[in-house]
Amino acid sequence: MAGASRRAQPLEYNILLTAVLCLLAAGAVMVYSASSSRILLEGEGNGSSFLIKYVMYGGVGLVMMNVLARHGLALVLRYTNALLGGAFVLLVLVKTPLGVEINGAQRWLGFGPLQFQPSELMKLAMVLYAVKLLATKPRLVMEPRLLVPLGIVAGAACLLIGSQPDLGTALVICFTLIALLVVAGIPMRHLAIGVAALTVVVTLFAIIEPYRRARLTSFINPWADAGGDGFQSVQGQIALGSGGLLGRGLGESVQKAFFLPEAHTDFILAIIGEEVGVLGITALLFLYALIAYAGLRIAKAATSAYAKLLAAGLTAMVLCQASLNVFTVLGLAPLTGVPLPFISYGSTNLVVMLGAMGLLLNVASGGAAHLRLVATPSRPHAQGRDRSRGNSGTRRTGVGGSRRAAG
């Protein structure tokens, strides 16, 4: 019976699940490879501590993914506001003595040996909140002044996250919300004005603090200060360059043991490039492309505005974070500190990303078919067309109709 149920799932469901599981398998291998050498050299264990933690948190994430793949939409729709409020409370607690500071950043809450990063939860909560708001009030995108509540909530979240400091996660939230607004049908003129204003704000935020300004200037020419602010970027580029087409061989990286900081987290892609070469990175990017393909196909096939926007938003969240990490490692963006989804070591990020994939799988399997959401009115121009057809015409539902909402 279970086998028959699995076979009955649509192709997009199977593609998405396969891509995520392949990324997890690759992540386990590369986390061990990237972290074991330094642990052994420092005499802090047998080299498998980060692998054990990755597998443990990956197991928790897989359980959550399975639960949300079955019942996720009904749960998140009911508790979206509570989740958002809880994420704000946790972000505020990070600024109290309960917050844990690591490498000059206070982004975590510590509970004994466990650490939790509330900004990762906020990332998902913001997507759920924006999707619910846009699905129930589709006229928001046509009148930008009506988007002020969303802007205030997103701005407050990004301000709290940016003050930790964690500009990378704040940027992921901003990029994801921009993608959602595009899918919802916001006029490009309004979007361009908003993006221009956001660019000004981010630029000012980046140059106010000396260390952020140093990161920005080192990104422009990291080799000018290869032993200082540009050190990590330079070492990442050396790792990528030394890998060539096929790489040095799995486990044979030199940079991870002696030179590259955060090799198993933010810069794990550089180790992948050094050990398995351009072909390994290409295979990894292909798996993310599969997630993009499956996620957008799921959004296109969804039958409600909420499901369409949710599928598009969750897909955008994964892709925005992956793109930002890849651009950073390749030297095409300043250092941001965001992990590579499903690959980098990061307990909270791994669990949250797998939970998001569970919701996306739920949409793919038709979990939104029986949701009872506030009725979504059609746009004025659509209503006009309906009236011109007469009462027998079929009125489009959702955000800009199924084709428009799917992007």
N, C-alpha and C positions, 0 to 999 in steps of 0.2 A: 504493500500500500504506500509506504513511504517512497519507494522507488518510482511508483507511478505518479505520485504527487510531484516529485522533483522533475520528472520528464514533462509534466504538464506546464511547467513554468515557461514563460516566453524566452526567446533567444537572448534579449537584452539582460534578463535576470542572470542567465548562465554566464554571459560574457563578463558582467560586472563581478559576480562572485569569483569567477576564475581569476580575473585580473587582480583582485584584492588578495586572494590566497597566494598567488604567485609573488606579489609584492611582499607579503608577510614572510614567506619562505626566504626570499632574497634578503630581507631586512635582518632576519635572525642570523644568517650566514655572515653578512657584512658587519653587523654590530659586534659579533664575536671576533671577526678578523681585525676590525679597527680598534678594538679596546684591549684585546688580550695581551698584546706585546708590551704595552706600557705598564699594565698591571703587573706583569711578571717582572719587568725590569725594576719596578719600584718595590717589589717584594710584598705586595699587598694581597696576594692570594694566588689561586691557580689559573687566573685569567678568564674564568667563566662567569664572574659575578654579574656583569652587565647582560650577558646572554640569558642567564637565569631570570633576571628581572624582566628582560624583554619578553621572554616566553610566558612568564607569570602574568604580566599586564596584558599581553596579547591574548592569553586565555580568557581573562576577564572581559576584554573587548569583544572576543568572539561570542561569548555567552550573551553579552548585551546586544550584539548584532543579530543573533538568532532570535532573541526575544522581540526586538524592535521590528525585525523582518516579518514577524507574525502579527503583532498587535501595536506597532509603533505609532501609526498616525492617530488612532483614537486616543492614545495616551498623551502625545505631545500637544494635540489640539486642545485637550482639556487643561493641561498644566503649563502651557506656554508662558502665561503671565507670571505664574509662580516660579518657573524656572528662571525667567529674566530677573525677577526681583531677588531671588536667591543668589544669582550671579553677581548682581550689584552689591549685595551685602558681603559676599566673599571678597570682592575686589576692595571694598573698604577695609575689611579685616586685614588684608595684606599690608596696609599702611600702618597697622598697629603693631605692638610687640609680638603678636602671634605670627607676623610675617617672617619668612626665612630669607636671609640675604646670601646669595651665592655669586661670586665674581663681580661684586659691586652692584648687582641688581636684586631688588627685593620683589620677587614675583610669585613666591610660593607660600603656602600655609603648611606648617609642619605638625604632624601628629605622630610623635614617636619616630619610628624609622620610616614612616610614610610621608610623602610630600605630594601636595596637590597644587596645580597651577590654575587658579580661577579664570584667567584670561582665556584659556582654551574652552571652558564651559561657556563663557560669555560669547565667544565666537559663534558657537552653535545656537545659543539662545537668541542672538541678534538675528540670525537667519530665520529662525522660527517665528519671531515676533514680526519681522518685516513681511514675511510671506503671508501670515494671517491678516495683517493690516491691509496689504495690497489686494488680497483675494476678496476680502469683505467690503473694501471701499475702493473699487477700481478707478473712480474718478480722481483719486489723489494724484495720479501721474499726469493728468491733463491740466491740473491747476497746482503749480509748484507751491503756492502758499499753504496748501493743505498738507504738504509733506513736512511742515515745520515740526509736528510732534515726533515724527520718525527721525528727523535731523537732530532734535534735542536729545532723544534717547541714545542715538548712535554717537553723537558728539560727547555726551557724558561718559559713555562706555570707553570711547577711544581716549578721552582725557585721562581717565583713571588708569587705563592700560599703559598709555604713553608715559605717565609719571612714574612707572615702576623702576626703570624705564623699559618699555617693550614696544618700540615703534613698529617692528615687523608685524606683530599680531594685529596692531591697530590698522596697519596698511592692508592686511588680508581682509579685515572686516570691511574697510572702505571699498576695496576692489570688488568684493562679493556683493555688497549692496548696490554698487554701480551696475554690475551684471544683472542683478534682479530688476532694477529699474528699466534697463534696456528690454528685458524679456517682458516686463509688464506693459511696455509700449510708451515710455516717456518720450516726448518730442526731443529730437536731437539738439535743438537750439537750447532748450532748458537744461539738458544734460551737460552740454558744453560749458554753459555758465557755471553750473555747479562744480564740474571737474576743475575749471580754472580757479575758482575760489578755494577748492580743496588743495590744489597744487601750491597756491600761495601760503596757505596755513601750514602745510607740511614742510615747505621750504623754510619758513620762519622758525618752526619748531626745531628743525634740524640744525639751524645755524646758531640758535640761542646758546645752547650748552657747548662748551669747548670740546668735549669728547665726541659729541655728535658732529661738530664741525670738522674735527680731525678725521673722522670716518669718511665724511663726504669728500674732503680733499685727497685722502689716501686712495679713495676709489678712482678718482680721476687719474692719478699716477702713483700706484702703490709702490713701484720700484724706486721712487724718489726717497722713500723712507722705509726701505725693505726690512730694516732692523727694528722699526718702531711701530707706528700705526698701520703701516702697510704689510706687516709681517705675515698675518694670517692669509691675506689675499695672495701674497707672493708665494707662500708655501703651497697653497692650494693649486695655483697655476703650475708650479713645478711638478706637483704630483700628477696633474692631468697631462702635462707635456711628456713626462717620463714614461707614461703608460703606453703611448703610441696606439696602434690599431688593436692589438690583441692583449696588451697589458703585460706586466711582469710575471703574472701568475697569482692565483688566489693565495693570500697570506704572505706575499712577498713584498709588500709595501715597505719602503724605507721611511717615508714621511710620517707615517702614523706613530712610529716608535720614538722618533727623536726630534721632530720639527713641528708638525702640524697640530695646533691646539684644537680641542673639541672635534677630534677626528671621528668619533662615533656618534656625534650629534649633528651640529649645523653643517659640517664639512664632510659628511660621509660620502657624498657624491665624488669628491676629489679622490678618496681612497678607492672607490669603485673604478674610477678612470685609471688610476695607477695600476690596479691589480688585474682588471679584466678589460681595460682599454676602451676605445671608442665603440667597439661592438657591444660591450657590456652596457655602456650608457645608452646606446641606441635601443637595446632591448628593454631597458628600464623605461625610457621615454615612450616606447611602443605600448607598454602596459598602462601608462597614464593616458595615452591616446585611446586605448580601449575603454577606459573609464569615461572619458569625454564622450566617445561615440555612444556607449550604452546609456549614459546619463541623459544625453540630449534626445536620444530615441525614446527613452522612458518618458521624458517631459512631453514630447510630441504626441505620444500615444495616450497620455493621461486624459481622463474624461472631465476633470473639474479644474477650475482656475487654481484652487489651493494645491492640488496635486502637481499641476504643471509647474507652478512657481517653486514649490518645494523641491521637486526634482532638479530644476534648473539651478536653484540656489545652492543645494548641497553639492552638485557637480562643480559649480563655480568655486565654492569654498575650497575643495580639494585641489582644483587646478590652479587657483590663484596662489595658494601656499606653495605648491610644487614649483610653479613658474618662478616665484620670488626666490626660492632656495636655489634653483638651477641658475638663474641669472646672477645671484650673488657669488656662487662658486666659480662661475665662468668669468667673473670680473665685469659683468654687464650691469651690476647694481651694487650700491653700497652694502656693507655688512648689516644684516637685519636680525640675525639670530633666530630665524624660524627654522624648524626641523623639516626634513623631507618626509612627506606623509607616508606612513607605513614602513619606512626604511630606517630613518634615524631613531636613535634611542631617545625616548621621551615618554614617560609613563602616561601622563594626562592626555597628551596629544594623541597617543596611540589609541587609548580607550575612546576618546571623543570621536576620532575619525572613524573608528569601526562602528560606533553607535550611529553616526551619520550614514554610513553605508547600509546599516540595517534599515533605516527609514527609507532610503532610496530603493532597497530591495522590496520593501513593503508596497511602495508605489508601483513598482514593476509588476508585482503579483496581483495588483488590483485591490490593494487594501483600502483605497480611498473611495471605493464604489458605494459603500454604505455610510459614509460620513454625513453628519447632519450639520452643515456649516450655514451661517447666515447667508441667505440668498444673495447672489452676486448680480446686481443689475447690469444690464447692457449699457454700453456707452450711448450718448445721445445720438450720434450719427447712425449707430446700429439700430436704435429704436426707430429712427425716422424711416430707415429702409423697411423695418418690419411693418410699420403702419402703412407704408405704401403698398406692401404686398396684400394687406388686408388681414383679418383675424386668422386666416388659415395659415399664414406664414409661420415658419419655425424661427423662434427668436434665439439668437446666439447667446450663450452664457459664458461667463468667465471673463478673463482679462483680455480684451481684444479678440475674443474668439480663439478656437483651438489652434489655428495656424499661427496667429500673431503671438499667442502666449508661448508657443513652443519655440519661438525665435527662428 
